[in-house]
Amino acid sequence: MPPDEEHRVEVHIDKLLAARGMTLTELADRVGLTLANLSILKNGRARAVRFSTLSALCTVLDCQPGDLFTVREPHC
C-alpha cells in the first residue's frame, strides 16, 4: 500500500461476536489463533489475512467474508 493511501478496511468481528453471544477468547480458541493475533485483526491493524484464517472465522461465526469486512469510501 502506498504511504499516502489510507487504510479503509473495516472489521466487524465485535458485531458478529455480540450477535452470537461469543467472547473474543472463545473465538480465538475455536479458530486456532492467539488472542493477541485475533485482537490485531479485530482492531483493523492486521496487514493481511490468510484464506485459512478467513475460512475458519466464517465457519465458527457462521458468516460470509463480506459480513466480516467492508471497505469505506475514500475521503475526498
Order of alpha helices (4+ residues) and beta strands (2+ residues): beta-alpha-alpha-alpha-alpha-alpha-beta
